[in-house]
Every structure is written in C-alpha cells, then in structure tokens.
Amino acid sequence: MIELLCLPSLFRPFPFSIFPCVHFNLGNNVTTLLHRDHANIIFGMCAIHALGRYDYKKGGHLILWDWKIIMEFPPGTTILIPSAAVAHGNTPLADPDNEERKSFTQYIPGGLIRRWSYGYRTEEEVKEQDPEEWRRLKKAADERWQTACGMFSKVEELHSDILTNLCIVPENGVEVVDIVESDGKS
C-alpha cells in the first residue's frame, strides 16, 4: 500500500498524518445522529476530535450505541473508533445559544483501498478484463473480513490484550497505561 504515497494525485491532509482523509464539521452546534460510516474501511480506525466551548458534563456526549456506551467527550479530546463497524453519534449541547461544538475526523475510505487492490481499476473493469483475478479478489475480501473481525478484542480479552500490548505501570495500586517507546523508554 506504500505505493499510494507515490501517486501524484494523492497527498496527506497533514504532514505525517496516518490517515488519507479528513472531514471538518464546523457548524456552531455539531450534533450527529447515530450512524455508521459505511464508506470507511470496516476494520480501520477513525479519529474523532471534539472542538468548541461547551459544558461536556451536560451535553456533547459521545454515544457508541453497539457497545452501550455514552461518555463525556470534552473539547480537545480525540478518540479512535472503528466508525464503519460501530454506530455512533453525540448528544445535543445543553445550552446551544451560548455554547458551540465542532469536530473534525480523520479516516480511511474503503474505496481507496479497493482501488489499490484492483490495480487502480474499478471492480467492473477487473471483472471484465480478468474474471479469474476478480474471483480471487472477492475471495480475498471475504478472508480480509474474517481477519478484520479477529483484530478486535472481545470484552473478556480486553484486560489481557491491554497488558500484552501496552506497558502497565502500577501506581498506588492502580494500573496506569504507559506507552513504551521502541528504545524501552516511556
């Protein structure tokens, strides 16, 4: 996929960004209804960043419907979620006349990955030009779906996965997540 970076028609929205696309929601009171971002890559993360000035204790909460989570989402906060897989939205502001909420998201569109997988052709072009290759790609897509589903932890696996993949530093009897650099320093 690294060759996508060499295409003159594609560029990063920000230097060193890991996401190829960004979307700004700059209305005064951005509220999104529950939805899934079906066009995003199903197993990819979407970065959602809350902006504005509002009382996050009273409004602007993030809703992760499938996970049965409603959480405070203060201005300046960023969260990574699999936005194509999990229904999400947010609650209205408590005082919309005196508060404002904006957001911006970064994500990976599924169409970009398909275009790359198809050798920069449409699916119809692949199907017409090379039916055997098209069948192979469809089979690979089904396998990718299974692999993608396996990338997510089940509830009972979360604690173990966190301990395995992050360095947990006990602090006064409380587990604190500490990101470890490749040189072993935090």
N, C-alpha and C positions, 0 to 999 in steps of 0.2 A: 504494500500500500504506500510505501515511501515515495514511489514514483508520482503519486498525486501531487506531492510538493513541488515537482519539477514542471508541472503543466503551467504554461504562461497565463492561462485563463483562470487559474485558481490562486488565491492568496489568503493568508491568515488574516482574520479580522483584527488581531492584535499581535505584536511581536511575541513570540514564544508561546502563543496560545496552543493548547492541545485540542481545541475544538475548531472545526472548519466554519461554523456558522454562529451568528449572534442575532438576537432579536431584542429590540428595546420596546418596552411598554411605558410610554412617557405621558399618559393621561394623568390627570390630577388624582383620581381615585381608582387606581387599577384594582379591579376585582375580577377573578376568573372563575367561571362556573366549573364544576367538576368535569374533567376531560382527560383523555389520553392523547398524547402526541403521536398519532398513528404513523405519521411520515418519518419519525425519528427511527434510528436503528433500535431494534427491540431490546437488545442487551446492553445498549450504551447508556452512559450516564448523561444527564442534563444538569448543568449548573444553573441554579436559580438564585439571583441576588436581589434582595429587598432594598429599596431606596426610599427616601422621603422622610417625613417627620410625622409620626403618629404614635399613639399610646398602644404599644404592642400587647399590653395586658388586656386591653378592651376590644381590640379589633385587628384585622390583618393577619389572623391566624392561618397557618398552612394546614390544609386538610389532605391527608393521604388516605383516601377512602378505603381502598382494598386492605390496608393494614390497620384500619380502625384507629387512626391516629389524628388528633387535632392538636397542633402545637403552636406555642408562641413563636413568632417569626419577626424579631426586631429589625428595624432599619440597619443596614450594614451587614446583615447576616447572609451567608451563602450556604446552600445545601445542594448536595448531589443526589439525584433520584433517577431511577430508570423510568423516565417520563412516558415512554411508549407503553410500558407494561403496567404502570400503577396510575389509577385515576387520582387526579389531584386538582386542587383549586385553593381559593382562600376566602376568608370571611370578609364582609364589608368593614369599613372603618367605623368606629363608634361615633366620631364627630366629623363627618365628611366636609362640613363647611369650614372647619378650622384645621384639618389635617390633610396630608397628602401622602399617597403611596404610589410608587413607581417600581418598576422592576426591569431587570434585563436577564436574559437567559443565553446560555451557550450550549450547543448541541451538535450531534452528528446526524445528518439526514440519511435515511436508508437508501434513498435514490442515488446518492453519491457513491455509496459502497456497491450497489448493484451495477452502476455504470462501470466502475472499475472492474468488478467481477466479470462483466460481459465484454471486456476488452474495449471499452468506450463505445459500445454499440447498445442499441435498445434491445430489450428482450425479444421483440418481434424480429429484428434483424438477425439475432443469433439463431432463433428458431428456423427462420427461412434459410440462412446461409449454412448452418451446421446443426441439423436436428439432433445428432448424437451428442454434440457438445452441450446443446440446450438441455437434453435429458440428464447429462452428468451434472450440470449446474443446478438443476432443480433438485436432484438427489442430494447434492452438497448443501443446498439451502435447508433441506429438511434435517440433515445432520447438524448443521450450524444451529438450528433452532434448539435441538436437544442439548448441544454443548452450551448454548447461551443460558438455557434454563438451569443447567448444572452449575453455573457460575455464581448463583445466588445462594446464600446460606438459608437454611431452614431455621425457624426460631430456636429449636433445641441445639443447633450448631453454632449460634452466634457467639456465645462466650468462648468456646473453643477456637473458633475462627479468629476472633479478635486476639486471643492470647498467642495463636500461631503466627499471625500476620503482622501484629504490632507489638512493640515492646511495652509491657505493662510495668510501671514503676509504682510499688506500694508507697503510699504517702499517708501516714497516720491511719493505717488500716483500711484506706480507701484506694481502690485501683484507679490509677490515672493513666490515660493513654499518652504515650510519649513517642513521637515519630523519631525513628533512628535513621541517621544519615548513612550512606554507604561506607563511610570510614569508621562507623561504630559510634560516632559522637551524636548526641542529641541536640 
